[in-house]
Amino acid sequence: MKKIAVCGKGGSGKSVVTALLAFALKDGDMRVLVVDSDDSNPGLHRMLGFPDVPSPLIEFMGGKGKVEKDIEARIRSGVPEPLVNLLMNNISVKDIPDQYIMHRDRISFITVGKIFMALEGCACPLGIVSRSFLNGLQLAPAEVVLVDMEAGVEHFGRGVETGVDCVLVVVEPSLDSIEIAVKIKQMSEQIHIGDVWAVLNKIHTPGLASELADKLGSRGLSVIGAIEYNADIFERCLQGHALSGLSLAEPGIIADFLFP
């Protein structure tokens, strides 16, 4: 089955698209693991209907201090940083201890970790934890992974996407979003990910989807779906409510494209 990275410009709606896709895939009788790999935004668990978050995956690997020491030791031993792996063995969803994962109706949720304090240091250890976990994660039949990435492209520099099979780029109606989407496609190709598609979001006027699809298509990026601006989504995000049960056809269509 597939590991799918959901990427894009900050504010484009990556978490919303991740949650909508998780519900669509769950409704298609798949078991979905959602990985929150964004080191800042805190609300993905609420969109999925979880009342709280599990302990972060970085704690499963010993905590930030131990992770930093393990990374340093491997680099000193001659392992290039992009090849540092913090998992010595492969892992499956069922191997993750209960305190680090939550389950609800065929959707499971983990979080890699967050930056909580000023002067805490960079997020590089979190990226290496994400990369190690995704590369070592073995999926059972009918399992799929959705990874909500941090905004922008820095995670490509850390090699997080080396552990995924395909990339979905969420594009909102702005030139910045289009340009970042094109950069994401280029970086995906540099690490030999050929399956890169765009999902349009916040489409609020007739003809806008076609205009964006044309602009992206001229830059070599195919659009597989568009989600209109939806006041119900806006209100639920404002109130911190789950995005389940919305009568939106497009996430299901996107899911069908990914798993025909």
N, C-alpha and C positions, 0 to 999 in steps of 0.2 A: 504494500500500500504506500501512500505518498506522505512525505513531509513537505509542507507548504509554508513558505515564508511570506508574510503579508507586510509589505514595505510601502514607503511613500513619504511625501513631505509632511512635516508637522502640521497637525490640524486637518489633514485630508480625510480622516475618518477610518484609520486603520483598525482601531479597536472595534468600532461599530461594524465594519465589514467582517472582521474576524468573528464577532459574536453572531451576526446574522448567518454566516456560513456554517458555524458550528451547529446552530439549530437546524438549518436545512439538511446538513449531512446526518445529523442525529435522526431527523424525521425519515431519512432514507435508510434507516436501520444500520448505520455505521456507528462504530464507537469512536468518539472524537477526544483526543487529548489536546487541550489548549495550553500553550506555553506562553506565559507573559514574560517576554524578554526585553521589555521596555523598562529602563532603569529609573524612570521618573513618573509617568502617568499611573495613577493608582486605581482607576475605576473599572478595569476589565472584569473583575470578579462580579461586580454588581450587574453589569450588562448580561452576564451569564446566569444570574439568579443565585449566586453563592453569597451567603450572608457575611462571610469573612474570607480571609486568605490563609492558605496553609503556610507553614514555616518555609522559608525560601530554600531553593535548591543549593545555594552556596553554603548553607549551614549543613546540608546533607553531605557536602564534600569537605566539611571540617571547619567552616567559617572563613571569613575574608582573610584573617591573618595567616591561617594555615595554607589557604589557596595561594596567597602571595609567596609564601616560602617555598611551596611545591613548584610554582612557576619558576622562581629564581633558581632552584636546584636543578631543574631540567634544562634551563638555558645554560647554566654553568657546565652541565655535563655534555654540552654540545648540540642540544636539540634546538633548532631555530624556533623562535616564538610562535610563528604561524603553525608549527607542527606539534606544539605542546598539547598533550592529552592528559587530562586529570582522572580519567576512568581507565583502570587497568583491564576491566572486563566489560563485555557488552551487558546491557541492561534492558529489561522489558518493563512495560507499564506496571505489571503485577509485582515487580521487584521493588518498586518505590514504596518506602515505609509510609504508613497512614498519615503521620504528621506533616509529610511533605506533599500530599496530594489530596484533593477533594473530588468526590464523585457525585453526580446527580443525573439520573435518567440518561445514561449512555454518554454523558459529557463528563470528562475529568479535567481538572485544572491544577496547574503548578505555576509557581512564579520563581524566576531565577534569583531575584533580589532587587533592591532599590537603593538609591543614594538618599540617605536620610539626614545627614549632618553637613554643615559647612566644614571645609578643610578635611573632609573624609578621604580625599584622594580620587583618582580617576576611576572610571567604570571598567577599565580593561580586565580586571579579574572576573567581573560578571560576564563579559563577552567570551572569555576563555571557558568559563563554566558552561555557558550556552553552547559553544562550539563542541566541547567535549561530550556533553550530554546528547546533543543531536547526532553526532557521529557515532556514538555508542548505542543509541536507542534502536532496538530491534522491534518491529511491529508484527503483530499477529494478523491473520486474515480479518478483513473488515475493520481494521484500525487505521485511523488517519490522524496526522498531527498538523495543527495550525499554530504557527509561531507569530505572535504579534511583536514585530520588531520595533526598536526605537526609531525616532524620526530621522530622516536623512540617509546618509550612506556610510557612516563611520563603522557600522557593524560589518560592512564588506571588508574594510581594512583589517578587522580582527579575524576575518575568515569564518564568521558564524554561519554564513550560507553554504560553506563546504559540507554541512551536515543535512542539507535539504535537497529535495528532488526538483522543485519548481518554485517560481516566484510570482506572486500576484502583486502588482503595483496599483495602489489606490490613487486615483487622480481626481482632484477637484478642479473646478473651472478657474485656473490661473496659469499664467505662463511659467511661474516658478515651479508649480507642480508638474507641468509637462516636462520642463528641463530636468528636474530631478528624476522623473520616470525614465527618461532617455538615459541618464547616467546610470541608473540602476540596471537597465537592460545591458549596457556596455560592461558594467562590472560583473554581472551574472555570466556573460559570455566569457569573460577573462578567467573564470573558475569553472568553465565548461558546463554551465547550466543553460540548456537550450530552450527549456520551456519557461518563457517569461510572458505574462499577459497583463493587460491593464483592465482594471475595473473602475468605471467612472462613478463618482459619488457627488451628491448635492446638486443634481441636475434640476434646475428650477425653471427653465424656459424651453418652449418647443424649439427643436432644431439644435439645441446646445450639444446633445450627445453626438449627433452627426458631425458637428463642427470639431469637437474634441477628437472624435475617432479619426477624422481626416488628418488633423494635425499630428496625431500620434502615428497614424499609419504611414505618413510621409517620412517619419523618422524610424520606421521599421518595427513599431510596437503595435500589436494587434489588441483590439478591445473585445472582451468576451461578455461584457454585461454593463449595465448602467443602472444606478439606483437614484431615483428621483428624491429631491428634497422632501422630507416627510415630517410634518409637525409633530406626529406622535413620537417618532424617534427623538426629536429635539426635546420634547417634554420629558420623556423617560430618562434621557441622559441628564437633564437638569435636576430631576428628582431622585436620581440614583436607582431607577427601577430596571428590571430585566427587560431585554428586548425580545423575549419569547412571545409567540402567538400573534405576531404582526402579519397582516395579510399582504405580504410583499412577495411577488412572484420571482423577482430577479435573483435573489440569493439561491433559490432552488434551481433556477436555470443555470447559474454559474456552477453550482455543485454538480449538476448533470453533465456539464461540459468537462469538468475535471475527472469525473468518474462515470463515463458513458456506459 
